[in-house]
Amino acid sequence: MTASSNDLADERVVIHTDGACSGNPGPGGWGAVLEWRGHLRELNGGERETTNNRMELTAAIEALKALKRPSAVDIYTDSQYVRGGITGWIHNWRRNGWRTADRKPVKNADLWQALDELTRRHDVSWHWVRGHAGDERNERADELARAGVDAVRAAAEE
């Protein structure tokens, strides 16, 4: 018996990620919505002093870390930085010892290296979605990221 295309689609993990920052740098948060076989899992967190780009990367990293076994994954991000970096720029960065074309250290190299390692464990397809354009899962990832910022702020006030 062969699997139908719908069965194969059900085997893919669909992830929507987002990052947020209040100030840049400043308190930041990240959020991810994972979907598999009709089940949803939401993740989020934050950091006291960070940047929006770091939170965008962290969302993708934490989502992939949450997978229990190698998986076929579709990641949707509204970050051109993340999508462009992981699908293009990273190849030269890796080859150049994590330096840019003008020999400067790659910003957020620690996170790029972690994401690079995680994507090697999975079959990941990267997709860009326009932020704040009504995509339900992207909007939810944004809410989770902003909740991460709020939690960091609340902890700082205690």
Secondary structure, 3 states (H helix, E strand, C coil): CCCCHHHHHHHCEEEEEEEEECCCCEEEEEEEEEEECCEEEEEEEEEEEECHHHHHHHHHHHHHHCCCCCCEEEEEECCHHHHHHHHHHHHHHHHCCCECCCCCECCCHHHHHHHHHHHHHCEEEEEECCCCCCCHHHHHHHHHHHHHHHHHHHHHHC
